[in-house]
């Protein structure tokens, strides 16, 4: 699924929170009604590598990210390398978001 298709999905299915989007520098940025934003990124170099990042530091100091960067210290997590940073880069939990890009975006936006 392309960034354009994901932006359309977000715009059509989540009009209550998505106020706009921008595609640039190999990522999709979704602008959220509260002044925060979500970056959706898929690696062009490493097939299957991704990140869904909700940047709220300017709103309340928090950051939320679902990604599959293989942090060695997380090797014992059930769905390694998939994991969820909740509230900060250091607070990491197991994650049940889908690995399918469009479903993962839906689940991530439902979380928001």
N, C-alpha and C positions, 0 to 999 in steps of 0.2 A: 504494500500500500504506500502511495506517495505522500509527501508532506501536504500537497494540495488536497488530496482525498481526505487526509486526517483533519485538515483545517475545515473542510466542508462538514465532516461528521461533527466536529466540535461546535461549529456555528449553528448547525441545524438541530442537534440533539440537546445542546446546553445553552440556549439563548438567554437563560436567566443569569448566567455567570460570565459568558464569553462576550466581550465588547469589541473585539477585533483580533487580527492576526497579522503576522509578517513572516515571510519565508526568506531567509538569507543565511549565508555562511554555513550551509549544510545543516540547518536546523529550522524547526517551526517554532515560532514564539506566539503563544496565545495570551492575549491581554485579558485580565480578570477584572471584574467590576469593582473590586476593593482597592485597585491600584497595584496589585501584584501581577506576576506573570508566570506562565509555564513554558519551559523550553522542552521540546521533544527532539531528540537527537538519535540518529542511527549512524554507526560508523561506516564509512565508505571503504576503509582499509581492513577492518576485522569483521567478517561476516557474522551477523547475529549479535553484535555488541550494541547496546542501546542505553538510553537514560531518559527518564521523564522527571523533570526538575521543576518544583514549585518554589519560586523565589519570593519569600515574604520577609526577608531581613529588614527592608525599608518600612514594612508595615508593623511588624511586631517582633522582629529579631529571629524568626524561625525560617527553616528551610526543610523541604520534604523532597525526597528523591527515591525513585524506584529505578534501579539499574542492575547491571550484571557484570560490573567490574570485579574480577576475582581477587578480592582482598584475602590474603593468606590467613589472617586471623579469623575469618568467617568460614573456613573450610568445613567446620562441623555443623553448619546450618543445614537444615533439611533440603532446601532448594538451591544450594550453592551452585553457581555464584550469584543467583538472584537474591536481592535483599532490599530493605526499605530503610532509608534514613528518615527518622521521624522527629522533627523539631530542630535537629542539628546534624552536622556532619558526623559527630561522634556517637550519637544515639542510633544504633542500628538493630533492626529486628528482622525476623523471618517475614516473608511476604507471600501473599496468596494472589497477587495480581496475575493476570494471564500473561503468557508469553506471546500471544497473538497481538500484533501491534494495535489494531483497531479496538479489540476488546480491552486491552490494557489501558488504552486512552479513555475509554468509557469508564472503566473502574476507577482510574485515577481522578477523572473529573467528578465522578460521584463522591469520592472521598472529599474533594474540595467543597 
